Amino acid sequence: MPQTDPLLFDSEDLRGSPPERSLVIRSTCGRPLSKEERAFNRALARVQALTRALDDEKRRLDRSLVFHAAEVRPRVEHAVALRTDLVRALVGFLDDRRLTRGQHRTFRQILVKQLDAVLLHVERPEPDLQDLFERLHNVSYSQALQEDIEEARVEMAAAFDELGLDVEVPELRADMTEEDAAVAAARLAHDLRRAEENNSSSSESRVKTKRQLREEEKARSYDQLRKDSLGAVYRRLVKELHPDREPDQAERERKSRIMQDITAAYTRGDLHALLKLELEFLDAAGPAADRLSREKLRAYAELLKQQAIEIQNEVQSVRLHPRYAPLIVDGPFGLPMVIDGPREVERLDAVIKQIRSALVRLSSDQALEEVRGAIGEYREAEKRQARAQWRR
């Protein structure tokens, strides 16, 4: 009697599935699991564990994003507004003759840091802030911005050269409109695709090593395996659940929604999801065999292993998705890390309190003493930093 593929998947991963349903292959009395069945179960468990880890990480990041929007971002905006008032309150002491020449130098450094901290969060600074920037940096704000853009452009061009891509990075200007910037980005993307295609064509024409040939053959075999295995499950689902074959209107609408899930899973190469759908919706289509063929088991296990690698990579990189950009800061050694929301709230509250106190003192007859005190604290901080670096 020919073997057929059973309908499989763990109940804990399926909504509304009876608890006895399971993709895990279990031994029966007098018949232990084969090597292929054990390998399939291990690969399945790995995919399920990583899928849960990915879902947990997304939920954690989403909660952090909500907290950031509700608690962190308003404090950042408040702190920037207060710091802007602080910068404007300090400007009057730039030419104050009651400060020594050395104090003036330190005071300018303080003002530069405060102004730069404001400009990090302000897209279009007010004219007085731009004038102050030019006075402190001896270059106009627009010119400095253009220099930063040009530096980034040069670094991007160098990165393309290092990758062996013949791509000309378009000129960018600080005063470009959104439409012009979009056109430049589209042109860059087009040139990059063309360069990658040219590189791919030239690499194919070069003599390849035995290792490269083996890797390419392995990749082709895996791609074919993916197509064959995914296609088999996909075709079974489509055959039974395509809405065009359903005369009942309500049932047709239900199957249309199911088909969207089927198509999405097939498009992204998700064997795990396709088998879940097969178990959930085709259980009544016919009796299932107790065992998969060894060949099919090996194919499924290999696909699940590859899927586990892809999910693991996604777990590690999901935080770098543009959606979570507000949460990312530079950590040790310049590595990106997710901001600690509650701790950042505490830090910002302390900063806001400190700036408010400074503004109160700067508006009183203690203003000069406040400036001198800030100069002294700044110098002490620099000394501590220098000693710490020397010890390293």
C-alpha positions in Angstrom: 0.0 0.0 0.0 1.6 3.3 -1.0 2.5 5.8 1.8 0.7 9.1 1.9 1.7 12.3 3.8 -0.1 12.6 7.1 -1.5 15.9 8.3 0.7 17.2 11.1 1.3 20.0 13.6 1.5 20.7 17.3 -1.7 21.8 18.9 -0.1 24.5 21.0 0.8 26.4 17.8 -2.8 26.2 16.4 -5.7 28.3 17.3 -8.7 26.2 18.1 -7.0 22.9 17.3 -8.0 19.8 19.4 -5.2 19.0 21.9 -4.6 15.5 20.3 -3.5 17.0 17.0 0.2 17.2 16.6 2.8 17.5 14.0 5.3 15.7 16.3 5.7 12.1 15.2 5.4 9.8 18.1 6.5 6.2 18.6 3.9 3.5 19.0 4.0 0.3 21.0 6.7 -1.9 19.6 7.8 0.6 16.9 10.4 3.2 17.9 11.0 6.3 15.8 13.3 6.1 12.8 16.4 8.3 12.4 14.5 10.4 9.9 11.5 10.8 12.2 13.7 11.9 15.1 15.5 14.4 12.9 12.1 15.8 11.7 11.0 16.2 15.3 14.2 18.0 16.3 13.9 20.4 13.3 10.2 21.0 14.1 10.9 21.8 17.8 13.7 24.2 16.8 11.4 26.1 14.4 8.6 26.3 17.0 10.9 27.5 19.7 12.4 30.2 17.4 9.0 31.3 16.2 7.9 31.8 19.8 11.1 33.7 20.5 10.5 35.9 17.5 7.0 36.6 18.5 8.1 37.4 22.1 10.8 39.8 20.8 8.3 41.6 18.5 5.8 42.0 21.4 8.6 43.3 23.7 9.7 45.8 21.1 6.1 46.9 20.4 5.5 47.5 24.1 8.8 49.4 24.2 7.6 51.5 21.2 4.3 52.3 22.9 6.1 53.3 26.1 8.6 55.4 24.1 5.8 57.3 22.4 3.8 57.9 25.6 6.6 58.5 28.1 10.0 59.1 26.5 9.3 61.1 23.4 7.3 63.9 25.2 10.2 64.2 27.7 12.7 64.5 24.9 10.7 67.3 23.3 10.3 69.0 26.6 14.0 68.7 27.3 14.9 70.1 23.9 12.5 73.1 24.4 14.1 73.8 27.8 17.6 73.4 26.4 16.8 75.8 23.7 15.7 78.4 26.3 19.0 77.6 28.2 21.1 78.3 25.1 19.3 81.6 24.5 19.9 82.5 28.2 23.6 81.8 27.9 24.3 83.7 24.7 24.5 87.0 26.6 27.6 85.8 28.4 29.7 85.2 25.3 31.0 88.7 25.5 30.8 89.2 29.2 34.0 90.9 30.4 33.6 89.6 33.9 34.8 86.2 32.7 38.5 85.6 32.1 39.9 84.6 28.8 40.2 81.0 29.9 36.7 81.0 31.2 35.5 82.3 27.9 37.1 79.4 26.1 35.5 76.9 28.4 32.2 78.7 28.2 32.2 78.5 24.4 32.8 74.7 24.6 29.8 74.4 27.0 27.6 76.5 24.7 28.7 74.4 21.6 27.7 71.2 23.3 24.3 72.6 24.5 23.5 74.0 21.0 24.6 70.8 19.2 22.4 68.8 21.6 19.4 71.0 20.5 20.2 70.7 16.8 20.3 66.9 17.0 16.5 67.0 17.5 15.5 70.1 15.4 15.1 69.6 11.7 14.9 73.4 10.9 16.5 75.6 13.6 15.2 79.1 14.2 17.3 81.9 12.6 18.9 83.0 15.9 20.1 79.4 16.5 21.6 79.2 13.0 23.3 82.6 13.6 24.7 81.3 16.9 25.9 78.1 15.2 27.8 80.1 12.7 29.3 82.3 15.4 30.5 79.3 17.4 31.7 77.1 14.5 32.8 79.8 12.1 30.7 78.2 9.3 27.1 78.6 8.4 24.6 76.0 9.5 23.6 75.2 5.9 27.2 74.8 4.9 28.0 72.5 7.8 24.9 70.4 7.0 26.0 70.2 3.3 29.5 69.1 4.4 27.9 66.3 6.5 25.8 65.1 3.6 28.9 65.2 1.3 30.9 63.2 3.8 28.2 60.6 4.0 28.1 60.5 0.2 31.8 59.9 0.0 31.6 57.1 2.6 28.8 55.5 0.7 30.8 55.6 -2.6 33.8 54.1 -0.8 31.6 51.3 0.5 30.4 50.5 -3.0 34.0 50.5 -4.3 35.0 48.1 -1.6 32.2 45.8 -2.6 33.3 46.0 -6.2 30.1 47.8 -7.4 30.4 50.4 -10.1 27.8 52.8 -8.7 27.8 56.6 -8.9 26.3 58.1 -5.8 24.1 61.1 -6.9 24.8 64.5 -5.5 22.7 65.4 -2.5 21.9 68.9 -1.2 20.6 70.0 2.1 17.9 72.2 0.5 16.5 69.4 -1.7 12.8 68.9 -1.8 11.3 65.6 -0.8 10.5 64.9 -4.5 14.1 65.5 -5.6 15.4 63.4 -2.8 13.0 60.6 -3.8 14.2 60.8 -7.4 17.8 60.6 -6.3 17.1 57.6 -4.1 15.3 55.8 -6.9 18.1 56.5 -9.3 20.7 55.1 -6.8 18.6 52.0 -6.2 18.3 51.4 -10.0 22.1 51.8 -10.5 22.8 49.5 -7.6 20.6 46.8 -9.0 22.2 47.1 -12.4 25.7 46.9 -10.8 24.8 43.8 -8.8 23.5 42.2 -12.0 26.7 43.0 -13.9 28.8 41.7 -11.1 26.7 38.5 -11.0 27.1 38.0 -14.8 30.9 38.6 -14.6 31.3 36.2 -11.7 29.5 33.5 -13.6 31.9 33.9 -16.5 35.0 33.4 -14.2 36.4 30.0 -13.5 35.0 28.8 -10.2 36.7 26.8 -7.5 35.5 23.3 -6.6 34.2 24.7 -3.3 32.2 27.4 -5.1 30.8 24.7 -7.5 29.8 22.5 -4.5 28.1 25.5 -2.7 26.2 26.4 -5.9 25.1 22.8 -6.4 24.0 22.7 -2.8 22.0 25.9 -3.2 20.4 24.7 -6.4 19.4 21.4 -4.7 18.0 23.2 -1.7 16.0 25.6 -4.0 14.6 22.6 -5.9 13.8 20.8 -2.6 12.0 23.9 -1.3 9.9 24.2 -4.5 9.0 20.5 -4.6 8.1 20.2 -0.9 6.3 23.5 -0.5 4.6 23.0 -3.9 3.2 19.6 -2.9 1.6 21.0 0.3 0.5 24.1 -1.5 -1.2 22.2 -4.3 -3.1 20.0 -1.8 -4.4 23.0 0.0 -5.4 24.8 -3.2 -7.1 21.7 -4.6 -9.3 21.4 -1.5 -9.8 25.0 -0.5 -9.9 27.2 -3.6 -13.0 29.5 -3.3 -13.8 29.3 -7.0 -15.0 25.7 -6.5 -17.3 26.6 -3.6 -21.0 27.2 -4.5 -22.0 28.5 -1.1 -21.4 32.3 -0.7 -20.5 32.3 3.0 -18.2 29.3 2.6 -16.6 30.9 -0.5 -15.8 34.0 1.6 -14.3 31.9 4.3 -12.1 30.0 1.8 -11.0 33.3 0.2 -9.6 34.4 3.6 -7.9 31.0 4.1 -6.4 31.2 0.6 -4.8 34.5 1.5 -3.0 32.8 4.3 -2.0 29.9 2.1 -0.6 32.2 -0.6 1.2 34.3 1.9 2.9 31.3 3.5 3.8 29.8 0.2 5.3 33.1 -1.1 7.6 33.4 1.9 8.5 29.7 1.8 7.1 29.0 5.2 6.7 25.2 5.4 5.8 25.4 9.1 2.7 27.6 8.4 1.6 25.6 5.4 1.6 22.4 7.4 -0.4 24.2 10.1 -2.9 25.2 7.6 -3.1 21.7 6.2 -3.7 20.2 9.6 -6.3 22.8 10.4 -8.4 22.7 7.2 -7.8 19.3 5.5 -8.1 17.0 8.4 -11.5 15.9 7.2 -10.3 15.5 3.6 -9.4 11.8 4.1 -7.6 9.4 6.4 -4.0 10.2 7.2 -1.2 7.7 7.3 0.7 7.1 10.5 4.1 7.8 8.9 5.6 10.0 6.2 7.8 8.4 3.7 11.5 8.6 4.6 12.3 10.7 1.5 9.6 13.2 2.4 10.7 13.3 6.1 14.3 14.1 5.0 13.0 16.8 2.7 10.8 18.4 5.4 13.5 18.2 8.0 16.0 19.9 5.8 13.5 22.7 5.0 12.7 23.2 8.6 16.4 23.4 9.5 16.8 26.1 6.9 13.7 27.9 8.1 15.1 27.8 11.7 18.3 29.5 10.5 16.2 32.2 8.8 14.0 32.7 11.8 17.1 32.9 14.1 18.6 35.6 11.9 15.3 37.5 12.0 15.2 37.3 15.8 18.7 38.8 15.9 17.9 41.6 13.4 14.3 42.4 14.1 15.3 45.3 16.3 17.0 47.0 13.3 13.7 47.2 11.4 12.9 50.9 10.6 9.7 50.5 12.7 11.9 50.4 15.9 14.4 53.1 14.9 13.2 55.4 17.8 14.3 52.7 20.3 17.8 52.1 19.0 20.9 53.9 20.4 24.6 53.3 20.1 25.8 50.9 22.8 29.3 49.7 23.7 31.8 49.6 20.8 29.2 51.4 18.6 26.8 48.4 18.5 23.1 49.2 18.3 21.1 48.4 21.4 17.5 49.0 22.5 17.0 51.9 24.9 15.9 51.1 28.4 12.7 53.1 28.5 12.1 53.4 32.3 15.8 54.3 32.9 15.7 56.8 30.1 12.6 58.4 31.6 14.5 58.8 34.9 17.5 60.3 33.1 15.3 62.8 31.2 13.4 63.8 34.3 16.7 64.5 36.0 17.9 66.5 32.9 14.7 68.5 32.8 14.9 69.3 36.5 18.5 70.4 36.2 17.8 72.7 33.2 14.8 74.2 35.0 17.0 75.0 38.0 19.7 76.5 35.8 17.1 78.7 34.0 15.8 80.0 37.3 19.3 80.9 38.5 20.2 82.5 35.1 17.1 84.7 35.4 18.2 85.9 38.9 21.0 88.0 40.3 23.0 84.7 40.6 23.3 84.4 36.8 27.1 85.1 36.7 27.8 82.7 39.5 25.7 80.0 37.7 27.9 80.5 34.6 31.1 80.4 36.6 29.9 77.3 38.5 29.1 75.6 35.2 32.6 76.4 33.9 34.2 74.9 37.0 32.0 71.7 36.8 32.8 71.3 33.1 36.6 71.6 33.7 36.4 69.0 36.5 34.5 66.6 34.3 37.1 66.9 31.6 39.9 66.2 34.1 38.0 63.1 35.4 37.6 61.9 31.8 41.3 62.5 31.0 42.3 60.5 34.1 40.0 57.6 33.1 41.4 57.5 29.6 45.0 57.6 30.9 44.3 54.6 33.2 43.0 52.6 30.2 
